Amino acid sequence: MKVASKKGTTEAGLKSFESNSINKIFEQGLNDAIKRSKEISNEY
C-alpha cells in the first residue's frame, strides 16, 4: 500500500476494503463508467 503509513489509519481502512471485497466493487464501478464514457464518445 503505497499511500498508507505502516499500521496507520489509512492502512486499516484499505485492509477493511480489501477483506470485504469493496475494492472489487469500486473497480467494477469505474470500469463500467469508463465503458459508458467510450460508448458516449462513439455516438458523436
mmCIF file of the N, C-alpha and C atoms, coordinates in Angstrom:
data_MODEL
# 
_entry.id   MODEL 
# 
loop_
_atom_site.group_PDB 
_atom_site.id 
_atom_site.type_symbol 
_atom_site.label_atom_id 
_atom_site.label_alt_id 
_atom_site.label_comp_id 
_atom_site.label_asym_id 
_atom_site.label_entity_id 
_atom_site.label_seq_id 
_atom_site.pdbx_PDB_ins_code 
_atom_site.Cartn_x 
_atom_site.Cartn_y 
_atom_site.Cartn_z 
_atom_site.occupancy 
_atom_site.B_iso_or_equiv 
_atom_site.pdbx_formal_charge 
_atom_site.auth_seq_id 
_atom_site.auth_comp_id 
_atom_site.auth_asym_id 
_atom_site.auth_atom_id 
_atom_site.pdbx_PDB_model_num 
ATOM 1   N N  . MET A 1 1  ? 0.833   -1.178 0.000   1.00 0.00 ? 1  MET A N  1 
ATOM 2   C CA . MET A 1 1  ? 0.000   0.000  0.000   1.00 0.00 ? 1  MET A CA 1 
ATOM 3   C C  . MET A 1 1  ? 0.877   1.241  0.000   1.00 0.00 ? 1  MET A C  1 
ATOM 4   N N  . LYS A 1 2  ? 0.958   1.857  -1.117  1.00 0.00 ? 2  LYS A N  1 
ATOM 5   C CA . LYS A 1 2  ? 1.878   2.970  -1.296  1.00 0.00 ? 2  LYS A CA 1 
ATOM 6   C C  . LYS A 1 2  ? 1.408   4.255  -0.629  1.00 0.00 ? 2  LYS A C  1 
ATOM 7   N N  . VAL A 1 3  ? 0.140   4.391  -0.341  1.00 0.00 ? 3  VAL A N  1 
ATOM 8   C CA . VAL A 1 3  ? -0.369  5.634  0.216   1.00 0.00 ? 3  VAL A CA 1 
ATOM 9   C C  . VAL A 1 3  ? -0.609  5.562  1.716   1.00 0.00 ? 3  VAL A C  1 
ATOM 10  N N  . ALA A 1 4  ? -0.257  4.456  2.326   1.00 0.00 ? 4  ALA A N  1 
ATOM 11  C CA . ALA A 1 4  ? -0.585  4.252  3.738   1.00 0.00 ? 4  ALA A CA 1 
ATOM 12  C C  . ALA A 1 4  ? 0.671   4.134  4.591   1.00 0.00 ? 4  ALA A C  1 
ATOM 13  N N  . SER A 1 5  ? 0.618   4.752  5.761   1.00 0.00 ? 5  SER A N  1 
ATOM 14  C CA . SER A 1 5  ? 1.683   4.577  6.736   1.00 0.00 ? 5  SER A CA 1 
ATOM 15  C C  . SER A 1 5  ? 1.503   3.222  7.399   1.00 0.00 ? 5  SER A C  1 
ATOM 16  N N  . LYS A 1 6  ? 2.607   2.559  7.642   1.00 0.00 ? 6  LYS A N  1 
ATOM 17  C CA . LYS A 1 6  ? 2.535   1.237  8.259   1.00 0.00 ? 6  LYS A CA 1 
ATOM 18  C C  . LYS A 1 6  ? 1.802   1.319  9.599   1.00 0.00 ? 6  LYS A C  1 
ATOM 19  N N  . LYS A 1 7  ? 0.794   0.485  9.749   1.00 0.00 ? 7  LYS A N  1 
ATOM 20  C CA . LYS A 1 7  ? -0.041  0.392  10.950  1.00 0.00 ? 7  LYS A CA 1 
ATOM 21  C C  . LYS A 1 7  ? -0.849  1.657  11.216  1.00 0.00 ? 7  LYS A C  1 
ATOM 22  N N  . GLY A 1 8  ? -1.064  2.455  10.176  1.00 0.00 ? 8  GLY A N  1 
ATOM 23  C CA . GLY A 1 8  ? -1.819  3.699  10.327  1.00 0.00 ? 8  GLY A CA 1 
ATOM 24  C C  . GLY A 1 8  ? -3.296  3.524  10.011  1.00 0.00 ? 8  GLY A C  1 
ATOM 25  N N  . THR A 1 9  ? -4.011  4.622  10.098  1.00 0.00 ? 9  THR A N  1 
ATOM 26  C CA . THR A 1 9  ? -5.456  4.587  9.881   1.00 0.00 ? 9  THR A CA 1 
ATOM 27  C C  . THR A 1 9  ? -5.818  4.277  8.431   1.00 0.00 ? 9  THR A C  1 
ATOM 28  N N  . THR A 1 10 ? -5.069  4.845  7.486   1.00 0.00 ? 10 THR A N  1 
ATOM 29  C CA . THR A 1 10 ? -5.349  4.575  6.078   1.00 0.00 ? 10 THR A CA 1 
ATOM 30  C C  . THR A 1 10 ? -5.130  3.109  5.758   1.00 0.00 ? 10 THR A C  1 
ATOM 31  N N  . GLU A 1 11 ? -4.063  2.544  6.286   1.00 0.00 ? 11 GLU A N  1 
ATOM 32  C CA . GLU A 1 11 ? -3.795  1.126  6.068   1.00 0.00 ? 11 GLU A CA 1 
ATOM 33  C C  . GLU A 1 11 ? -4.940  0.276  6.617   1.00 0.00 ? 11 GLU A C  1 
ATOM 34  N N  . ALA A 1 12 ? -5.444  0.617  7.785   1.00 0.00 ? 12 ALA A N  1 
ATOM 35  C CA . ALA A 1 12 ? -6.549  -0.133 8.379   1.00 0.00 ? 12 ALA A CA 1 
ATOM 36  C C  . ALA A 1 12 ? -7.788  -0.061 7.483   1.00 0.00 ? 12 ALA A C  1 
ATOM 37  N N  . GLY A 1 13 ? -8.085  1.121  6.976   1.00 0.00 ? 13 GLY A N  1 
ATOM 38  C CA . GLY A 1 13 ? -9.238  1.276  6.093   1.00 0.00 ? 13 GLY A CA 1 
ATOM 39  C C  . GLY A 1 13 ? -9.086  0.496  4.805   1.00 0.00 ? 13 GLY A C  1 
ATOM 40  N N  . LEU A 1 14 ? -7.906  0.563  4.196   1.00 0.00 ? 14 LEU A N  1 
ATOM 41  C CA . LEU A 1 14 ? -7.670  -0.165 2.951   1.00 0.00 ? 14 LEU A CA 1 
ATOM 42  C C  . LEU A 1 14 ? -7.753  -1.674 3.164   1.00 0.00 ? 14 LEU A C  1 
ATOM 43  N N  . LYS A 1 15 ? -7.248  -2.145 4.279   1.00 0.00 ? 15 LYS A N  1 
ATOM 44  C CA . LYS A 1 15 ? -7.342  -3.581 4.586   1.00 0.00 ? 15 LYS A CA 1 
ATOM 45  C C  . LYS A 1 15 ? -8.792  -3.999 4.760   1.00 0.00 ? 15 LYS A C  1 
ATOM 46  N N  . SER A 1 16 ? -9.595  -3.144 5.379   1.00 0.00 ? 16 SER A N  1 
ATOM 47  C CA . SER A 1 16 ? -11.014 -3.430 5.543   1.00 0.00 ? 16 SER A CA 1 
ATOM 48  C C  . SER A 1 16 ? -11.702 -3.507 4.184   1.00 0.00 ? 16 SER A C  1 
ATOM 49  N N  . PHE A 1 17 ? -11.410 -2.559 3.305   1.00 0.00 ? 17 PHE A N  1 
ATOM 50  C CA . PHE A 1 17 ? -11.978 -2.598 1.957   1.00 0.00 ? 17 PHE A CA 1 
ATOM 51  C C  . PHE A 1 17 ? -11.624 -3.906 1.268   1.00 0.00 ? 17 PHE A C  1 
ATOM 52  N N  . GLU A 1 18 ? -10.357 -4.269 1.368   1.00 0.00 ? 18 GLU A N  1 
ATOM 53  C CA . GLU A 1 18 ? -9.880  -5.478 0.701   1.00 0.00 ? 18 GLU A CA 1 
ATOM 54  C C  . GLU A 1 18 ? -10.559 -6.727 1.258   1.00 0.00 ? 18 GLU A C  1 
ATOM 55  N N  . SER A 1 19 ? -10.649 -6.837 2.563   1.00 0.00 ? 19 SER A N  1 
ATOM 56  C CA . SER A 1 19 ? -11.231 -8.041 3.159   1.00 0.00 ? 19 SER A CA 1 
ATOM 57  C C  . SER A 1 19 ? -12.723 -8.147 2.906   1.00 0.00 ? 19 SER A C  1 
ATOM 58  N N  . ASN A 1 20 ? -13.364 -7.033 2.625   1.00 0.00 ? 20 ASN A N  1 
ATOM 59  C CA . ASN A 1 20 ? -14.802 -7.042 2.344   1.00 0.00 ? 20 ASN A CA 1 
ATOM 60  C C  . ASN A 1 20 ? -15.112 -6.925 0.855   1.00 0.00 ? 20 ASN A C  1 
ATOM 61  N N  . SER A 1 21 ? -14.105 -7.066 0.034   1.00 0.00 ? 21 SER A N  1 
ATOM 62  C CA . SER A 1 21 ? -14.220 -7.014 -1.433  1.00 0.00 ? 21 SER A CA 1 
ATOM 63  C C  . SER A 1 21 ? -14.751 -5.688 -1.956  1.00 0.00 ? 21 SER A C  1 
ATOM 64  N N  . ILE A 1 22 ? -14.688 -4.644 -1.145  1.00 0.00 ? 22 ILE A N  1 
ATOM 65  C CA . ILE A 1 22 ? -15.161 -3.336 -1.600  1.00 0.00 ? 22 ILE A CA 1 
ATOM 66  C C  . ILE A 1 22 ? -14.290 -2.817 -2.737  1.00 0.00 ? 22 ILE A C  1 
ATOM 67  N N  . ASN A 1 23 ? -13.002 -3.135 -2.693  1.00 0.00 ? 23 ASN A N  1 
ATOM 68  C CA . ASN A 1 23 ? -12.127 -2.671 -3.767  1.00 0.00 ? 23 ASN A CA 1 
ATOM 69  C C  . ASN A 1 23 ? -12.571 -3.226 -5.115  1.00 0.00 ? 23 ASN A C  1 
ATOM 70  N N  . LYS A 1 24 ? -13.096 -4.449 -5.144  1.00 0.00 ? 24 LYS A N  1 
ATOM 71  C CA . LYS A 1 24 ? -13.585 -5.023 -6.400  1.00 0.00 ? 24 LYS A CA 1 
ATOM 72  C C  . LYS A 1 24 ? -14.843 -4.311 -6.867  1.00 0.00 ? 24 LYS A C  1 
ATOM 73  N N  . ILE A 1 25 ? -15.690 -3.908 -5.925  1.00 0.00 ? 25 ILE A N  1 
ATOM 74  C CA . ILE A 1 25 ? -16.910 -3.181 -6.264  1.00 0.00 ? 25 ILE A CA 1 
ATOM 75  C C  . ILE A 1 25 ? -16.557 -1.832 -6.877  1.00 0.00 ? 25 ILE A C  1 
ATOM 76  N N  . PHE A 1 26 ? -15.606 -1.107 -6.268  1.00 0.00 ? 26 PHE A N  1 
ATOM 77  C CA . PHE A 1 26 ? -15.163 0.179  -6.816  1.00 0.00 ? 26 PHE A CA 1 
ATOM 78  C C  . PHE A 1 26 ? -14.555 -0.011 -8.200  1.00 0.00 ? 26 PHE A C  1 
ATOM 79  N N  . GLU A 1 27 ? -13.740 -1.038 -8.347  1.00 0.00 ? 27 GLU A N  1 
ATOM 80  C CA . GLU A 1 27 ? -13.096 -1.291 -9.634  1.00 0.00 ? 27 GLU A CA 1 
ATOM 81  C C  . GLU A 1 27 ? -14.144 -1.553 -10.717 1.00 0.00 ? 27 GLU A C  1 
ATOM 82  N N  . GLN A 1 28 ? -15.159 -2.352 -10.389 1.00 0.00 ? 28 GLN A N  1 
ATOM 83  C CA . GLN A 1 28 ? -16.213 -2.631 -11.365 1.00 0.00 ? 28 GLN A CA 1 
ATOM 84  C C  . GLN A 1 28 ? -16.968 -1.361 -11.723 1.00 0.00 ? 28 GLN A C  1 
ATOM 85  N N  . GLY A 1 29 ? -17.262 -0.542 -10.723 1.00 0.00 ? 29 GLY A N  1 
ATOM 86  C CA . GLY A 1 29 ? -17.950 0.717  -10.988 1.00 0.00 ? 29 GLY A CA 1 
ATOM 87  C C  . GLY A 1 29 ? -17.152 1.622  -11.912 1.00 0.00 ? 29 GLY A C  1 
ATOM 88  N N  . LEU A 1 30 ? -15.864 1.718  -11.662 1.00 0.00 ? 30 LEU A N  1 
ATOM 89  C CA . LEU A 1 30 ? -15.013 2.544  -12.521 1.00 0.00 ? 30 LEU A CA 1 
ATOM 90  C C  . LEU A 1 30 ? -14.943 1.976  -13.931 1.00 0.00 ? 30 LEU A C  1 
ATOM 91  N N  . ASN A 1 31 ? -14.822 0.670  -14.047 1.00 0.00 ? 31 ASN A N  1 
ATOM 92  C CA . ASN A 1 31 ? -14.780 0.053  -15.379 1.00 0.00 ? 31 ASN A CA 1 
ATOM 93  C C  . ASN A 1 31 ? -16.070 0.283  -16.144 1.00 0.00 ? 31 ASN A C  1 
ATOM 94  N N  . ASP A 1 32 ? -17.212 0.190  -15.448 1.00 0.00 ? 32 ASP A N  1 
ATOM 95  C CA . ASP A 1 32 ? -18.497 0.443  -16.098 1.00 0.00 ? 32 ASP A CA 1 
ATOM 96  C C  . ASP A 1 32 ? -18.600 1.896  -16.557 1.00 0.00 ? 32 ASP A C  1 
ATOM 97  N N  . ALA A 1 33 ? -18.116 2.822  -15.743 1.00 0.00 ? 33 ALA A N  1 
ATOM 98  C CA . ALA A 1 33 ? -18.139 4.234  -16.109 1.00 0.00 ? 33 ALA A CA 1 
ATOM 99  C C  . ALA A 1 33 ? -17.242 4.496  -17.322 1.00 0.00 ? 33 ALA A C  1 
ATOM 100 N N  . ILE A 1 34 ? -16.083 3.879  -17.344 1.00 0.00 ? 34 ILE A N  1 
ATOM 101 C CA . ILE A 1 34 ? -15.171 4.031  -18.494 1.00 0.00 ? 34 ILE A CA 1 
ATOM 102 C C  . ILE A 1 34 ? -15.815 3.477  -19.758 1.00 0.00 ? 34 ILE A C  1 
ATOM 103 N N  . LYS A 1 35 ? -16.427 2.301  -19.629 1.00 0.00 ? 35 LYS A N  1 
ATOM 104 C CA . LYS A 1 35 ? -17.096 1.692  -20.783 1.00 0.00 ? 35 LYS A CA 1 
ATOM 105 C C  . LYS A 1 35 ? -18.181 2.611  -21.326 1.00 0.00 ? 35 LYS A C  1 
ATOM 106 N N  . ARG A 1 36 ? -18.996 3.166  -20.431 1.00 0.00 ? 36 ARG A N  1 
ATOM 107 C CA . ARG A 1 36 ? -20.083 4.060  -20.863 1.00 0.00 ? 36 ARG A CA 1 
ATOM 108 C C  . ARG A 1 36 ? -19.534 5.331  -21.493 1.00 0.00 ? 36 ARG A C  1 
ATOM 109 N N  . SER A 1 37 ? -18.461 5.841  -20.937 1.00 0.00 ? 37 SER A N  1 
ATOM 110 C CA . SER A 1 37 ? -17.828 7.033  -21.492 1.00 0.00 ? 37 SER A CA 1 
ATOM 111 C C  . SER A 1 37 ? -17.385 6.791  -22.936 1.00 0.00 ? 37 SER A C  1 
ATOM 112 N N  . LYS A 1 38 ? -16.815 5.635  -23.179 1.00 0.00 ? 38 LYS A N  1 
ATOM 113 C CA . LYS A 1 38 ? -16.380 5.293  -24.540 1.00 0.00 ? 38 LYS A CA 1 
ATOM 114 C C  . LYS A 1 38 ? -17.575 5.156  -25.471 1.00 0.00 ? 38 LYS A C  1 
ATOM 115 N N  . GLU A 1 39 ? -18.665 4.564  -24.966 1.00 0.00 ? 39 GLU A N  1 
ATOM 116 C CA . GLU A 1 39 ? -19.876 4.431  -25.778 1.00 0.00 ? 39 GLU A CA 1 
ATOM 117 C C  . GLU A 1 39 ? -20.411 5.802  -26.161 1.00 0.00 ? 39 GLU A C  1 
ATOM 118 N N  . ILE A 1 40 ? -20.461 6.705  -25.187 1.00 0.00 ? 40 ILE A N  1 
ATOM 119 C CA . ILE A 1 40 ? -20.979 8.048  -25.441 1.00 0.00 ? 40 ILE A CA 1 
ATOM 120 C C  . ILE A 1 40 ? -20.082 8.774  -26.448 1.00 0.00 ? 40 ILE A C  1 
ATOM 121 N N  . SER A 1 41 ? -18.781 8.654  -26.292 1.00 0.00 ? 41 SER A N  1 
ATOM 122 C CA . SER A 1 41 ? -17.876 9.363  -27.210 1.00 0.00 ? 41 SER A CA 1 
ATOM 123 C C  . SER A 1 41 ? -17.983 8.832  -28.633 1.00 0.00 ? 41 SER A C  1 
ATOM 124 N N  . ASN A 1 42 ? -18.369 7.566  -28.788 1.00 0.00 ? 42 ASN A N  1 
ATOM 125 C CA . ASN A 1 42 ? -18.520 6.993  -30.131 1.00 0.00 ? 42 ASN A CA 1 
ATOM 126 C C  . ASN A 1 42 ? -19.824 7.414  -30.797 1.00 0.00 ? 42 ASN A C  1 
ATOM 127 N N  . GLU A 1 43 ? -20.757 8.000  -30.033 1.00 0.00 ? 43 GLU A N  1 
ATOM 128 C CA . GLU A 1 43 ? -22.025 8.442  -30.583 1.00 0.00 ? 43 GLU A CA 1 
ATOM 129 C C  . GLU A 1 43 ? -21.882 9.738  -31.387 1.00 0.00 ? 43 GLU A C  1 
ATOM 130 N N  . TYR A 1 44 ? -20.773 10.454 -31.187 1.00 0.00 ? 44 TYR A N  1 
ATOM 131 C CA . TYR A 1 44 ? -20.614 11.759 -31.834 1.00 0.00 ? 44 TYR A CA 1 
ATOM 132 C C  . TYR A 1 44 ? -19.556 11.745 -32.879 1.00 0.00 ? 44 TYR A C  1 
# 
